[in-house]
């Protein structure tokens, strides 16, 4: 069964840190690029960070650049998002997504809630 399961969300104060993790099962994980998206209330889902299937290239969007870091461990079939210096505007549901490097087949996780508030 193909599955992505996110974890690590929660409530944190502004300036704090969280680490999100996403575990994959049922797929050859190293044949999939991976991304983190987020969706804030009343807004569209947006890309936050992307990493290639091998992990040799990664990027983050401007709004989180220098604060968030995406990484992956293909031995453990996981992709992570380290979030530092969190701001209230980072509050959202964060989703893990993987996409086949040849098939383009896309799989989404169910999301994990991140709340940044004092």
Phi and psi restraints in degrees (value plus and minus 20) as a CYANA .aco file:
   2 UNK   PHI     -97.8   -57.8
   2 UNK   PSI     110.1   150.1
   3 UNK   PHI    -175.1  -135.1
   3 UNK   PSI     121.6   161.6
   4 UNK   PHI    -142.7  -102.7
   4 UNK   PSI     111.1   151.1
   5 UNK   PHI    -149.1  -109.1
   5 UNK   PSI      97.6   137.6
   6 UNK   PHI    -110.1   -70.1
   6 UNK   PSI     133.8   173.8
   7 UNK   PHI    -172.8  -132.8
   7 UNK   PSI     145.8   185.8
   8 UNK   PHI      85.5   125.5
   8 UNK   PSI     -25.6    14.4
   9 UNK   PHI     -90.6   -50.6
   9 UNK   PSI     153.1   193.1
  10 UNK   PHI     139.5   179.5
  10 UNK   PSI    -184.8  -144.8
  11 UNK   PHI    -121.9   -81.9
  11 UNK   PSI     111.4   151.4
  12 UNK   PHI    -162.2  -122.2
  12 UNK   PSI     130.1   170.1
  13 UNK   PHI     -98.6   -58.6
  13 UNK   PSI     134.4   174.4
  14 UNK   PHI     -73.5   -33.5
  14 UNK   PSI     117.4   157.4
  15 UNK   PHI      70.1   110.1
  15 UNK   PSI     -29.3    10.7
  16 UNK   PHI    -102.9   -62.9
  16 UNK   PSI    -196.0  -156.0
  17 UNK   PHI    -151.4  -111.4
  17 UNK   PSI     132.0   172.0
  18 UNK   PHI    -163.3  -123.3
  18 UNK   PSI     132.6   172.6
  19 UNK   PHI    -143.8  -103.8
  19 UNK   PSI      98.1   138.1
  20 UNK   PHI    -113.9   -73.9
  20 UNK   PSI     123.2   163.2
  21 UNK   PHI    -148.7  -108.7
  21 UNK   PSI     131.7   171.7
  22 UNK   PHI    -157.6  -117.6
  22 UNK   PSI      99.8   139.8
  23 UNK   PHI    -123.5   -83.5
  23 UNK   PSI     114.1   154.1
  24 UNK   PHI    -128.3   -88.3
  24 UNK   PSI     126.1   166.1
  25 UNK   PHI    -164.0  -124.0
  25 UNK   PSI     130.4   170.4
  26 UNK   PHI      62.7   102.7
  26 UNK   PSI     -12.1    27.9
  27 UNK   PHI    -158.6  -118.6
  27 UNK   PSI     134.4   174.4
  28 UNK   PHI     -97.1   -57.1
  28 UNK   PSI      72.2   112.2
  29 UNK   PHI     -76.1   -36.1
  29 UNK   PSI     -54.7   -14.7
  30 UNK   PHI     -95.0   -55.0
  30 UNK   PSI     -18.1    21.9
  31 UNK   PHI    -124.7   -84.7
  31 UNK   PSI      -5.0    35.0
  32 UNK   PHI    -149.8  -109.8
  32 UNK   PSI     110.5   150.5
  33 UNK   PHI     -89.7   -49.7
  33 UNK   PSI     139.2   179.2
  34 UNK   PHI    -153.5  -113.5
  34 UNK   PSI     127.2   167.2
  35 UNK   PHI    -162.2  -122.2
  35 UNK   PSI     137.5   177.5
  36 UNK   PHI    -135.8   -95.8
  36 UNK   PSI     112.8   152.8
  37 UNK   PHI    -138.5   -98.5
  37 UNK   PSI     145.8   185.8
  38 UNK   PHI    -164.5  -124.5
  38 UNK   PSI     134.3   174.3
  39 UNK   PHI    -158.5  -118.5
  39 UNK   PSI      94.9   134.9
  40 UNK   PHI    -108.6   -68.6
  40 UNK   PSI     137.8   177.8
  41 UNK   PHI     -75.5   -35.5
  41 UNK   PSI     109.0   149.0
  42 UNK   PHI      57.3    97.3
  42 UNK   PSI     -14.9    25.1
  43 UNK   PHI    -141.6  -101.6
  43 UNK   PSI     143.9   183.9
  44 UNK   PHI     -99.0   -59.0
  44 UNK   PSI     136.3   176.3
  45 UNK   PHI     -86.4   -46.4
  45 UNK   PSI     116.4   156.4
  46 UNK   PHI    -151.2  -111.2
  46 UNK   PSI     129.2   169.2
  47 UNK   PHI     -91.2   -51.2
  47 UNK   PSI     117.3   157.3
  48 UNK   PHI    -130.9   -90.9
  48 UNK   PSI     -65.7   -25.7
  49 UNK   PHI    -175.9  -135.9
  49 UNK   PSI     133.5   173.5
  50 UNK   PHI    -159.6  -119.6
  50 UNK   PSI     124.3   164.3
  51 UNK   PHI    -162.2  -122.2
  51 UNK   PSI     120.5   160.5
  52 UNK   PHI     -91.2   -51.2
  52 UNK   PSI     148.5   188.5
  53 UNK   PHI     -82.1   -42.1
  53 UNK   PSI     -51.3   -11.3
  54 UNK   PHI    -110.3   -70.3
  54 UNK   PSI     -32.3     7.7
  55 UNK   PHI      62.1   102.1
  55 UNK   PSI     -12.5    27.5
  56 UNK   PHI    -102.8   -62.8
  56 UNK   PSI     -27.9    12.1
  57 UNK   PHI    -165.6  -125.6
  57 UNK   PSI     117.9   157.9
  58 UNK   PHI    -168.0  -128.0
  58 UNK   PSI     135.0   175.0
  59 UNK   PHI    -170.8  -130.8
  59 UNK   PSI     136.8   176.8
  60 UNK   PHI    -148.0  -108.0
  60 UNK   PSI     136.6   176.6
  61 UNK   PHI     -95.1   -55.1
  61 UNK   PSI     140.6   180.6
  62 UNK   PHI     -78.7   -38.7
  62 UNK   PSI     -55.6   -15.6
  63 UNK   PHI     -86.7   -46.7
  63 UNK   PSI     -38.2     1.8
  64 UNK   PHI    -141.3  -101.3
  64 UNK   PSI     -19.0    21.0
  65 UNK   PHI     -79.4   -39.4
  65 UNK   PSI     113.9   153.9
  66 UNK   PHI      64.9   104.9
  66 UNK   PSI     -30.3     9.7
  67 UNK   PHI    -134.8   -94.8
  67 UNK   PSI     -56.6   -16.6
  68 UNK   PHI    -129.4   -89.4
  68 UNK   PSI     124.6   164.6
  69 UNK   PHI    -155.0  -115.0
  69 UNK   PSI     108.2   148.2
  70 UNK   PHI    -118.9   -78.9
  70 UNK   PSI     122.5   162.5
  71 UNK   PHI    -170.1  -130.1
  71 UNK   PSI     146.8   186.8
  72 UNK   PHI    -166.0  -126.0
  72 UNK   PSI     136.3   176.3
  73 UNK   PHI    -149.6  -109.6
  73 UNK   PSI      82.5   122.5
  74 UNK   PHI     -93.5   -53.5
  74 UNK   PSI     -36.2     3.8
  75 UNK   PHI     -94.3   -54.3
  75 UNK   PSI     -49.3    -9.3
  76 UNK   PHI    -126.9   -86.9
  76 UNK   PSI     -19.5    20.5
  77 UNK   PHI      36.5    76.5
  77 UNK   PSI      26.5    66.5
  78 UNK   PHI    -151.2  -111.2
  78 UNK   PSI     131.2   171.2
  79 UNK   PHI    -149.3  -109.3
  79 UNK   PSI     118.8   158.8
  80 UNK   PHI    -145.3  -105.3
  80 UNK   PSI     138.5   178.5
  81 UNK   PHI    -153.0  -113.0
  81 UNK   PSI      89.5   129.5
  82 UNK   PHI    -107.8   -67.8
  82 UNK   PSI     102.6   142.6
  83 UNK   PHI    -138.4   -98.4
  83 UNK   PSI      96.3   136.3
  84 UNK   PHI    -135.9   -95.9
  84 UNK   PSI     144.2   184.2
  85 UNK   PHI      29.2    69.2
  85 UNK   PSI      28.7    68.7
  86 UNK   PHI     -85.6   -45.6
  86 UNK   PSI     125.9   165.9
  87 UNK   PHI    -140.3  -100.3
  87 UNK   PSI     137.9   177.9
  88 UNK   PHI     -75.7   -35.7
  88 UNK   PSI     -52.7   -12.7
  89 UNK   PHI     -92.6   -52.6
  89 UNK   PSI     -25.1    14.9
  90 UNK   PHI    -104.0   -64.0
  90 UNK   PSI     -26.2    13.8
  91 UNK   PHI     -81.0   -41.0
  91 UNK   PSI     105.4   145.4
  92 UNK   PHI    -198.3  -158.3
  92 UNK   PSI     150.6   190.6
  93 UNK   PHI    -109.1   -69.1
  93 UNK   PSI     108.2   148.2
  94 UNK   PHI    -123.5   -83.5
  94 UNK   PSI     110.6   150.6
  95 UNK   PHI    -137.5   -97.5
  95 UNK   PSI     118.4   158.4
  96 UNK   PHI    -111.9   -71.9
  96 UNK   PSI     119.8   159.8
  97 UNK   PHI    -159.3  -119.3
  97 UNK   PSI     120.3   160.3
  98 UNK   PHI    -146.2  -106.2
  98 UNK   PSI     130.0   170.0
  99 UNK   PHI    -157.6  -117.6
  99 UNK   PSI     108.1   148.1
 100 UNK   PHI     -79.3   -39.3
 100 UNK   PSI     115.9   155.9
 101 UNK   PHI     -91.2   -51.2
 101 UNK   PSI     -44.0    -4.0
 102 UNK   PHI    -131.9   -91.9
 102 UNK   PSI     -60.8   -20.8
 103 UNK   PHI     -99.0   -59.0
 103 UNK   PSI     -47.9    -7.9
 104 UNK   PHI      55.7    95.7
 104 UNK   PSI     -17.7    22.3
 105 UNK   PHI     -81.7   -41.7
 105 UNK   PSI     110.8   150.8
 106 UNK   PHI    -134.1   -94.1
 106 UNK   PSI     116.0   156.0
 107 UNK   PHI    -147.4  -107.4
 107 UNK   PSI     116.9   156.9
 108 UNK   PHI    -135.9   -95.9
 108 UNK   PSI     126.4   166.4
 109 UNK   PHI    -103.6   -63.6
 109 UNK   PSI     156.9   196.9
 110 UNK   PHI    -108.4   -68.4
 110 UNK   PSI     -31.7     8.3
 111 UNK   PHI      79.0   119.0
 111 UNK   PSI     134.8   174.8
 112 UNK   PHI    -157.1  -117.1
 112 UNK   PSI     116.6   156.6
 113 UNK   PHI    -103.6   -63.6
 113 UNK   PSI     113.0   153.0
 114 UNK   PHI    -140.7  -100.7
 114 UNK   PSI     104.6   144.6
 115 UNK   PHI    -140.6  -100.6
 115 UNK   PSI     103.9   143.9
 116 UNK   PHI    -133.1   -93.1
 116 UNK   PSI      89.1   129.1
 117 UNK   PHI    -178.7  -138.7
 117 UNK   PSI     128.3   168.3
